[in-house]
Amino acid sequence: MTQAYSDPTREDDLYSLPDVEVFYLSSDNQVNLLSGWYWWTCFPGCLPDGDPDGPYDTEEEALDAAQDI
């Protein structure tokens, strides 16, 4: 699972935390979602703020979508 910033300009801010997680789900995960890359807003150590957004074909596409909010 990749943690990232929804606003990449905040990466150098010492007081900001990553607020997006990007992850892959497959049919092996036994969830009611299609296989693919997903993202959701989530601070480190906290539960997600909502349902995952996706699926996307690549991790890069999912991250681009998360940073386009």
N, C-alpha and C positions, 0 to 999 in steps of 0.2 A: 504494500500500500504506500503510495507516494503522497506526502504532504506538501502543499504548495500554498502560495498566496493568491487570492482572487485579484489582488492589485499588485502586480510585480514590482511596482515602484516602492513598495513597503518592505522589500526583502532586506534592505540595508538599515532599516530602522531597528535599533537595539531593543525597543520596547514593543515591537509587534510580533505576533505569532502567526504561523501558517493557519489558514482558516478553511482550507479545501483539502479533501482527500480524494485521490484518484485510485481506482482499483478495478481488477478484472474479476468477473463472475463467469463461471462455466456451468454447464449442466450438472457437473459433479457436486456443485454447492447445494443442490436440491432446494432452490428457491423458485418462486413463481415469476422469475424475470428471464429474459432472453440472455444468451451468452454474449459477452462483450465487455467493453470498458465503460465504467460509470464514474460519476463524481457526486459528491455531496458536501455541503458546508459543515465543518466540524472543527472545533479547536482541539488541540492535543489534550488527551485525557478526558475528553467530554463525549457525550453521546451526540450523534448526528442531529442537525437541526430539522431534518425532514427526510423525505424519500430520495433515493438515488435518482440522478438524471442520466439517461442513456437508453439503450446501449450505443456506443460509438465503436468504430472499427479499430481505432488505434488509441493508445494512451495519449498521444499528442493531440488528437482531435478532442478527447474528453477534457484535457487541460485547457485547450483553447476555448472550449465552450464555457468552462468554469470561469475563465478570466474575461469573458465577454458579457458578464452579468452587470 
